[in-house]
Amino acid sequence: MTPAEPLAPLVRPARLRPGARVAVVSPSGPVAEERLQTGLDILRGWDLDATALPHAVDRHPRARYLAGTDEDRARDLQAAWCDPDVDAVICARGGYGAQRMVELLDWDAMRAAGPKVFVGFSDATALHEAFALRLGLATLHGPMTGAVGFLKDADTQESLRAALFDPESVRVLGGPAARPLVPGRARGVTAGGCLSLLTSGLGTPDGRTTLRGGLLLLEDVGEEPYRVDRMLTQLGRAGLLEGLAGVALGSWEDCGPYGELRPVLLDRLGGLGVPVVEHLGFGHGSPALTVPLGVAAELDADAGTLTLEQGALR
C-alpha cells in the first residue's frame, strides 16, 4: 500500500479589519442570553460589527442540551457563511450537537461562498474537521464568545483579538508551563482539537484516515485518565497516530490529577518517536491560546513553543 501523502497547508482566510462583520452562531449547546450579549459587546469593543444569528439562544424542545433543532442550528451556520457581508463566524459555546447537523449543511454552497474565518473549539472540533476535509480551509481553534473562559479572561480575549487582526504578532505560541513530554523538534501542518470529538468522528464522512506528517493538537475536559487512554488507543488502532511529525498537548481540565494523567499520555504517545510538548496553553483551561489548524508550523518541545511559518490569517 502506498503511504498517504503528508498533510499539506490549507487555504488561510483573510484577517479581519476594523468594521468587519462577524456572525455568532450556536451549532452545539445553548448559551444564556446574558453571556451571548456580553460576548458580542467584547467583539464590538474591537470595532467589529458583531451580530448573533436568530437561533443562537434557542433550546431544543426535547433535547435541552442542544441549542435548538438540528435544522435551525444548521440554517444559522449556513446563512452566516453564505452571507457575502460576513467576514467571520464564531461559535457562542461548545457542549454537544455539531455532529448532528453537519450533514444538513449545503457544503457546495458554502464552498462557493469562499474562505472565511471560523473560530471555535471543544464540540466545534467536528466542524473544524469538516471545514478542513470538505472545504480545504484553515480554521482557528479559539474561544467561544459566550463561554466563561472568554468572558472573564483578558489574556484569552487578547490571544483571539491578535490572531484575528494582527496574526504576525502571534506566530510563536506557548505557555509559561509548556515543557517537553518527549524532547525534540519537528515541522508539519497543525490538525486536531478536542480528543473525544476526534475519536467520535472516526468512521464518519469527516473522520480522518491519516494525519501523516502532521502536528497533532490534543486537549479535552472532564475525561478521566482511563478514558483518555481508551481514546488515544482508539486513535492509534485507527492509524491516526502513525506517521505524525509531533504532538502538542493543551489543557486537561477536570481530567483527574495531572500526576495520574501524565503517565497515560507518556505511555500512549511517548513511543511514537516524535516530539511531544505538554501544557502548550490551548483548550478548556484559562487562559487559552488561539491556535490555527491547517497551517505549517515548527514544534520545539524543548523550548515549549509552536512557531507558525506564516500568520494564521493572510
C-alpha positions as CSV (number, residue, x, y, z in Angstrom):
1,M,0.0,0.0,0.0
2,T,1.4,3.4,-1.0
3,P,1.8,5.6,2.1
4,A,-0.5,8.6,2.3
5,E,0.8,12.0,1.3
6,P,1.7,14.2,4.3
7,L,-0.7,16.8,5.4
8,A,-0.5,20.0,3.3
9,P,-1.3,23.5,4.4
10,L,-4.9,24.6,3.9
11,V,-6.2,27.8,2.5
12,R,-5.9,30.7,5.0
13,P,-8.8,33.2,5.1
14,A,-8.2,36.9,5.2
15,R,-7.6,38.7,8.5
16,L,-10.2,41.0,9.9
17,R,-10.2,44.7,9.6
18,P,-12.0,47.3,11.8
19,G,-15.6,47.3,10.9
20,A,-15.6,43.7,9.7
21,R,-18.9,41.8,10.1
22,V,-18.9,38.8,12.5
23,A,-21.7,36.3,12.9
24,V,-22.0,34.4,16.2
25,V,-23.8,31.0,16.0
26,S,-24.7,28.2,18.4
27,P,-24.1,24.9,16.5
28,S,-23.9,22.9,19.7
29,G,-25.2,23.6,23.1
30,P,-27.4,26.5,24.2
31,V,-26.0,29.8,25.5
32,A,-27.5,32.2,28.0
33,E,-28.7,35.5,26.6
34,E,-26.7,37.5,29.0
35,R,-23.4,35.7,28.1
36,L,-24.2,36.0,24.4
37,Q,-24.7,39.7,24.7
38,T,-21.6,40.2,26.8
39,G,-19.5,38.3,24.3
40,L,-21.0,40.4,21.5
41,D,-20.1,43.6,23.4
42,I,-16.5,42.5,23.7
43,L,-16.3,41.9,19.9
44,R,-17.9,45.3,19.3
45,G,-15.3,46.8,21.5
46,W,-12.8,45.6,19.0
47,D,-14.6,47.7,16.3
48,L,-16.3,44.6,14.8
49,D,-19.9,44.6,13.6
50,A,-20.9,41.6,15.6
51,T,-24.4,40.1,15.5
52,A,-26.0,36.8,16.6
53,L,-28.0,34.6,14.3
54,P,-31.7,34.1,15.1
55,H,-31.5,30.7,16.8
56,A,-28.4,31.4,18.9
57,V,-30.2,31.3,22.2
58,D,-32.8,28.6,21.3
59,R,-33.2,25.3,23.1
60,H,-34.3,22.0,21.5
61,P,-37.9,21.2,22.6
62,R,-36.9,17.7,23.8
63,A,-33.1,17.6,24.0
64,R,-32.4,20.6,26.2
65,Y,-28.7,20.2,25.8
66,L,-29.0,21.4,22.2
67,A,-29.3,25.0,21.0
68,G,-32.5,24.5,19.1
69,T,-33.3,21.9,16.4
70,D,-30.6,20.4,14.2
71,E,-32.2,22.1,11.2
72,D,-32.2,25.6,12.8
73,R,-28.6,25.3,14.0
74,A,-27.5,24.2,10.5
75,R,-29.6,27.0,8.9
76,D,-27.9,29.7,11.1
77,L,-24.4,28.4,10.3
78,Q,-25.1,28.2,6.6
79,A,-26.8,31.6,6.4
80,A,-23.9,33.2,8.2
81,W,-21.3,31.5,6.0
82,C,-23.1,32.2,2.7
83,D,-23.8,35.9,3.6
84,P,-21.3,37.8,1.4
85,D,-21.2,40.6,4.0
86,V,-20.0,38.3,6.8
87,D,-16.2,38.0,7.2
88,A,-16.0,35.6,10.2
89,V,-18.2,33.1,12.0
90,I,-17.6,32.4,15.7
91,C,-19.3,29.8,17.9
92,A,-21.1,31.0,21.0
93,R,-20.2,27.9,23.0
94,G,-19.4,24.2,22.8
95,G,-21.3,21.4,24.6
96,Y,-22.7,18.9,22.1
97,G,-24.5,18.8,18.9
98,A,-22.3,19.9,16.0
99,Q,-22.0,16.4,14.6
100,R,-25.8,16.1,14.4
101,M,-26.1,19.0,11.9
102,V,-23.0,18.6,9.7
103,E,-24.8,16.6,7.1
104,L,-27.6,19.2,6.9
105,L,-25.3,21.9,5.6
106,D,-25.0,22.6,1.9
107,W,-21.3,22.2,1.5
108,D,-21.3,23.1,-2.2
109,A,-23.0,26.4,-1.4
110,M,-20.5,27.0,1.5
111,R,-17.6,26.3,-0.8
112,A,-18.9,28.7,-3.3
113,A,-19.1,31.4,-0.6
114,G,-15.3,31.4,-0.4
115,P,-13.0,31.2,2.6
116,K,-13.9,33.0,5.8
117,V,-12.7,32.9,9.4
118,F,-14.2,30.2,11.6
119,V,-13.5,30.1,15.3
120,G,-14.4,27.6,18.0
121,F,-13.2,24.7,20.0
122,S,-14.4,21.7,22.1
123,D,-17.5,20.4,20.2
124,A,-16.7,22.7,17.3
125,T,-13.8,20.2,16.6
126,A,-16.3,18.3,14.4
127,L,-16.8,21.5,12.3
128,H,-13.0,22.2,12.1
129,E,-12.6,18.7,10.6
130,A,-15.5,19.3,8.2
131,F,-14.1,22.6,7.1
132,A,-10.7,21.0,6.6
133,L,-11.8,18.0,4.7
134,R,-14.7,19.4,2.7
135,L,-13.5,23.0,2.0
136,G,-9.7,22.7,2.4
137,L,-9.9,25.7,4.8
138,A,-7.7,26.6,7.7
139,T,-9.6,27.5,10.9
140,L,-8.9,28.9,14.4
141,H,-9.1,26.7,17.5
142,G,-10.1,29.5,19.7
143,P,-12.5,30.6,22.4
144,M,-16.3,30.8,22.1
145,T,-17.7,34.2,22.8
146,G,-20.4,33.1,25.2
147,A,-18.1,30.9,27.3
148,V,-17.0,31.9,30.8
149,G,-13.3,31.5,29.9
150,F,-13.6,34.1,27.2
151,L,-15.8,36.5,29.1
152,K,-13.6,36.6,32.2
153,D,-10.0,36.2,31.0
154,A,-8.3,39.2,29.3
155,D,-5.4,37.0,28.1
156,T,-7.8,34.7,26.3
157,Q,-9.5,37.6,24.7
158,E,-6.3,39.2,23.6
159,S,-5.0,36.0,22.0
160,L,-8.1,35.8,19.8
161,R,-8.0,39.5,19.0
162,A,-4.4,39.4,17.9
163,A,-5.0,36.3,15.8
164,L,-7.9,38.0,14.0
165,F,-6.3,41.4,13.4
166,D,-2.6,41.0,13.7
167,P,-1.7,37.4,13.1
168,E,2.0,38.0,12.5
169,S,2.3,39.2,16.1
170,V,1.3,35.8,17.5
171,R,3.3,33.4,15.3
172,V,5.2,32.0,18.3
173,L,2.7,30.2,20.6
174,G,3.4,28.7,24.0
175,G,2.5,29.0,27.7
176,P,4.7,29.5,30.8
177,A,4.1,25.9,31.8
178,A,5.0,24.4,28.4
179,R,7.6,21.7,28.7
180,P,8.7,18.6,26.8
181,L,7.0,15.3,27.4
182,V,9.2,13.9,24.7
183,P,12.1,16.2,23.6
184,G,12.8,17.2,20.0
185,R,11.8,19.5,17.2
186,A,9.5,18.8,14.2
187,R,7.8,20.6,11.3
188,G,4.4,19.8,10.0
189,V,0.8,21.0,9.5
190,T,-1.4,21.5,12.5
191,A,-4.5,19.5,13.0
192,G,-6.6,18.2,15.8
193,G,-8.6,19.7,18.7
194,C,-10.7,18.0,21.3
195,L,-9.7,14.4,21.7
196,S,-13.2,13.0,22.4
197,L,-14.5,14.7,19.2
198,L,-11.7,13.4,17.1
199,T,-12.3,9.9,18.4
200,S,-16.1,10.1,17.9
201,G,-15.5,11.3,14.3
202,L,-13.7,8.1,13.3
203,G,-15.6,6.3,10.6
204,T,-17.8,9.3,9.7
205,P,-17.6,11.3,6.4
206,D,-15.4,13.8,8.3
207,G,-13.3,11.3,10.1
208,R,-9.6,11.4,9.3
209,T,-7.9,8.3,7.9
210,T,-4.4,9.7,8.2
211,L,-2.5,12.6,9.9
212,R,0.8,11.6,8.3
213,G,3.3,14.5,8.6
214,G,1.0,16.4,10.9
215,L,1.4,18.2,14.2
216,L,-1.4,16.8,16.2
217,L,-3.0,19.2,18.8
218,L,-4.9,17.4,21.6
219,E,-6.9,18.6,24.7
220,D,-10.1,17.7,26.5
221,V,-12.2,18.3,29.5
222,G,-13.9,16.1,32.0
223,E,-12.4,12.8,30.9
224,E,-10.8,10.5,33.5
225,P,-7.3,9.1,32.7
226,Y,-8.6,5.7,31.7
227,R,-11.0,7.3,29.1
228,V,-8.1,9.4,27.7
229,D,-6.2,6.1,27.5
230,R,-9.1,4.5,25.6
231,M,-9.4,7.3,23.1
232,L,-5.7,7.6,22.4
233,T,-5.6,3.8,22.0
234,Q,-8.5,4.0,19.5
235,L,-6.8,6.8,17.5
236,G,-3.7,4.6,17.4
237,R,-5.6,1.5,16.3
238,A,-7.3,3.5,13.6
239,G,-3.9,4.6,12.3
240,L,-4.2,8.3,13.1
241,L,-1.0,8.3,15.2
242,E,1.1,6.6,12.5
243,G,3.5,9.0,10.7
244,L,2.9,12.0,12.9
245,A,5.6,14.6,13.0
246,G,4.8,15.7,16.5
247,V,2.2,16.2,19.2
248,A,1.2,19.4,21.1
249,L,-0.9,18.9,24.3
250,G,-3.1,21.6,25.7
251,S,-5.1,21.7,28.9
252,W,-6.9,18.7,30.5
253,E,-9.4,20.4,32.8
254,D,-11.2,18.1,35.2
255,C,-9.4,15.0,33.7
256,G,-8.3,13.9,37.1
257,P,-5.0,14.8,38.9
258,Y,-2.4,15.5,36.2
259,G,0.0,13.3,38.1
260,E,-2.2,10.4,37.1
261,L,-2.9,11.6,33.6
262,R,0.6,12.3,32.6
263,P,1.8,8.7,32.7
264,V,-1.1,7.8,30.4
265,L,-0.1,10.4,27.9
266,L,3.5,9.3,28.1
267,D,2.5,5.6,27.7
268,R,0.3,6.2,24.7
269,L,2.3,8.9,22.9
270,G,5.9,8.5,24.2
271,G,6.6,5.5,21.9
272,L,5.7,7.3,18.7
273,G,9.3,8.5,18.3
274,V,8.2,12.1,17.8
275,P,8.5,15.3,20.0
276,V,5.6,15.9,22.4
277,V,5.1,19.1,24.3
278,E,2.7,19.4,27.2
279,H,0.9,22.4,28.7
280,L,1.1,24.4,25.5
281,G,-1.7,26.6,26.7
282,F,-4.7,25.9,24.4
283,G,-8.0,24.2,25.2
284,H,-10.5,24.4,28.0
285,G,-8.1,25.9,30.6
286,S,-7.7,29.6,31.3
287,P,-6.0,31.5,29.8
288,A,-6.4,29.8,26.4
289,L,-4.4,30.5,23.3
290,T,-6.0,30.7,19.9
291,V,-4.2,28.2,17.7
292,P,-4.7,27.8,13.9
293,L,-5.5,24.4,12.4
294,G,-4.3,23.6,8.9
295,V,-1.1,25.7,8.8
296,A,2.5,24.9,8.6
297,A,4.5,25.2,11.8
298,E,7.5,24.1,13.8
299,L,7.1,22.4,17.2
300,D,10.0,22.8,19.6
301,A,9.2,20.6,22.6
302,D,12.3,21.6,24.5
303,A,11.5,25.3,24.1
304,G,7.8,24.7,24.7
305,T,6.8,26.6,21.5
306,L,4.8,26.1,18.4
307,T,6.0,28.6,15.7
308,L,3.8,29.2,12.7
309,E,5.5,29.7,9.3
310,Q,3.0,32.4,8.5
311,G,0.3,34.3,10.3
312,A,-2.8,32.2,10.9
313,L,-4.7,34.5,8.6
314,R,-3.4,36.2,5.4
